[in-house]
Amino acid sequence: MGLANLVPGISGGTMLLSAGVYPAFIDGIAEVSTLRFRLRTLMSLGLIVGSAALAIGLFAGVVKDLVVDHRWAMYSVFIGLTLGGVPLIWRLLKPATKAAWAGYAAGFAVMALMATIQPGASDPGAGPNHAVLFFAGLAGASAMILPGVSGGYLLLILGQYLTILAAIDQAKTALLSAGGPQWELVIAAFGVFIPVGLGVVVGIVGVSNLIRLLLR
């Protein structure tokens, strides 16, 4: 999920669905947001979110470079991972009613429409716009929860994709600097992390509760 969310066009929610943990993740987020804390739920969420955060922190710079330099190979890997989950999703879908095919057609149409939108340009060197970063975190997190919708692609459309990845890579490089942590660079990166993080929390909580209701 963490690696998928680093790549525009690939859905982190689809990875959870392919791994068979999507319902548990949605129920867990919705449960915690209503201030119900069970050890089993907290452990499940901690493993998923912790692993995703670790992947993003370790590979943000690497994935950014690979997508630029080896785009065909990276997209082929993620397309293969997505298609590999089709048998599981098909078993969850059966029986395929007319409503199911209508839902598929609607989802396909939405993604086709998104694919026609030209991504906005982002400049990592520009000063952070906290309102835009909050909205980017909100939109990206909402998309991250929805299978088939790419949070990274929405960030690209909003012009914040490179800004966020550059901040993650900057913070990691500053913390691991050979001469010791460069705290001024880490603090500067938090000017991006805080508004994005707030947007992510609001987006995940809201969309998780909505999807839990719709799935039921």
C-alpha positions in Angstrom: 0.0 0.0 0.0 2.8 2.4 0.8 4.7 1.7 -2.4 1.5 1.9 -4.4 0.7 5.3 -3.0 4.0 6.6 -4.1 3.2 6.0 -7.8 0.6 8.1 -9.6 -2.0 5.9 -11.3 -1.7 2.9 -8.8 -4.3 2.5 -6.0 -3.2 1.7 -2.4 -6.8 0.6 -1.7 -6.5 -2.0 -4.5 -3.4 -3.5 -2.8 -5.3 -3.9 0.5 -8.2 -5.5 -1.4 -5.8 -7.8 -3.3 -4.2 -8.9 0.0 -7.6 -9.6 1.5 -7.3 -7.1 4.4 -9.4 -4.3 3.0 -12.7 -5.0 5.0 -10.7 -5.3 8.2 -8.8 -2.1 7.5 -12.0 -0.1 6.8 -13.8 -1.5 9.9 -10.8 -0.8 12.0 -10.5 2.8 11.0 -14.2 3.4 11.4 -14.1 1.7 14.9 -11.1 3.8 16.1 -12.8 7.0 14.8 -15.7 6.3 17.2 -13.3 6.0 20.1 -13.6 2.2 20.4 -10.2 0.7 21.0 -9.7 -3.1 20.8 -6.2 -4.6 20.9 -6.8 -6.8 17.8 -8.0 -3.8 15.8 -5.1 -1.5 17.0 -2.6 -4.2 16.1 -4.0 -4.7 12.6 -4.1 -1.0 11.9 -0.6 -0.5 13.4 0.9 -3.2 11.1 -0.8 -1.9 8.0 -0.2 1.8 8.6 3.3 1.3 10.1 4.4 -0.8 7.1 3.0 1.8 4.7 4.7 4.7 6.5 8.0 2.8 6.5 7.8 2.0 2.8 7.0 5.7 2.0 9.8 7.0 4.2 12.4 4.6 2.9 11.5 4.6 -0.8 10.0 8.0 -1.6 13.2 9.2 -3.3 14.0 5.8 -4.9 10.5 5.4 -6.4 10.5 9.0 -7.6 13.8 8.4 -9.5 12.6 5.0 -10.8 9.3 6.3 -12.1 11.3 9.0 -14.0 14.1 6.8 -15.3 12.4 3.4 -15.7 8.7 4.3 -16.1 7.7 1.2 -18.2 9.3 -1.2 -15.7 7.7 0.4 -12.6 4.3 0.6 -14.1 4.5 -3.0 -15.3 5.3 -4.2 -11.8 2.4 -2.3 -10.2 0.0 -3.3 -13.0 1.0 -7.0 -12.4 0.3 -6.6 -8.7 -3.1 -5.1 -9.4 -4.1 -7.8 -11.9 -2.9 -10.5 -9.5 -5.7 -9.5 -7.1 -8.5 -9.9 -9.7 -9.3 -13.5 -8.7 -9.8 -12.5 -5.1 -12.0 -9.5 -6.0 -14.0 -11.6 -8.4 -14.8 -14.1 -5.6 -15.9 -11.3 -3.3 -18.1 -9.9 -6.1 -20.0 -13.1 -7.0 -22.8 -13.3 -8.1 -22.2 -10.7 -10.8 -25.6 -9.0 -11.0 -26.6 -6.2 -13.3 -26.0 -3.7 -10.4 -22.4 -5.1 -10.1 -21.7 -4.5 -13.8 -23.2 -1.1 -13.6 -20.9 -0.3 -10.7 -17.9 -1.5 -12.7 -18.9 0.6 -15.7 -19.3 3.7 -13.5 -15.9 3.2 -11.8 -14.2 2.6 -15.1 -15.8 5.8 -16.5 -14.6 7.8 -13.5 -11.0 6.5 -13.9 -11.1 7.1 -17.7 -12.2 10.7 -17.0 -9.4 11.2 -14.5 -6.9 9.9 -17.0 -7.8 12.7 -19.4 -7.1 15.4 -16.8 -3.7 17.1 -17.4 -1.6 17.0 -14.2 -0.7 20.4 -12.8 3.0 21.3 -12.5 4.5 21.4 -9.0 7.7 23.1 -8.0 9.4 21.6 -4.9 11.5 24.8 -4.6 8.5 27.0 -4.0 7.2 27.8 -0.5 4.5 25.5 0.8 0.9 26.6 0.4 -0.6 25.1 3.6 -4.2 25.3 2.4 -3.4 23.5 -0.8 -1.3 20.9 1.0 -4.2 20.3 3.5 -6.6 19.8 0.6 -4.1 17.6 -1.2 -3.7 15.4 1.9 -7.5 15.2 2.2 -8.0 14.3 -1.5 -5.1 11.9 -1.5 -6.2 10.0 1.6 -9.7 9.8 0.4 -8.5 8.3 -2.9 -6.1 6.0 -1.0 -9.0 4.3 0.8 -11.0 3.8 -2.5 -9.8 0.8 -4.5 -9.1 1.8 -8.1 -8.5 5.5 -7.3 -4.9 6.6 -7.0 -4.0 9.1 -4.3 -0.6 9.8 -6.0 -2.4 10.7 -9.2 -4.7 13.2 -7.4 -1.6 14.7 -5.8 -0.1 15.0 -9.3 -3.3 16.7 -10.6 -3.2 19.1 -7.7 0.5 19.9 -8.4 1.7 18.7 -5.0 3.1 15.3 -5.9 6.8 16.3 -6.3 6.5 18.8 -3.4 5.5 16.0 -0.9 7.9 13.4 -2.2 10.8 16.0 -2.1 9.9 16.9 1.5 9.9 13.2 2.6 13.3 12.6 0.9 14.7 15.8 2.3 13.7 14.8 5.9 15.2 11.4 5.5 18.4 12.7 4.0 18.7 15.4 6.8 18.2 12.8 9.6 20.7 10.4 8.1 23.4 13.0 7.3 26.9 11.9 7.9 27.7 15.0 9.9 24.7 14.4 12.2 21.0 15.3 11.8 20.3 18.7 10.1 17.4 19.7 12.2 16.7 22.9 10.2 15.9 20.9 7.1 13.8 18.5 9.1 11.8 21.4 10.6 11.4 22.9 7.1 10.0 19.5 5.8 7.4 19.6 8.6 6.0 22.7 7.0 4.7 20.2 4.4 4.1 17.2 6.6 1.7 18.9 9.1 -1.0 20.3 6.8 -0.8 17.1 4.6 -1.0 14.9 7.7 -4.1 16.8 9.0 -5.8 16.4 5.6 -4.9 12.7 5.5 -6.4 12.0 9.0 -9.7 13.9 8.1 -9.9 12.1 4.7 -9.3 8.6 6.0 -11.7 8.9 8.9 -14.5 10.4 6.8 -14.2 8.1 3.8 -13.6 4.9 5.9 -16.9 5.4 7.8 -18.7 6.2 4.5 -17.4 3.0 2.8 -18.1 0.9 5.8 -21.7 2.0 5.6 -21.9 1.4 1.8 -20.3 -2.0 2.0 -22.9 -3.1 4.6 
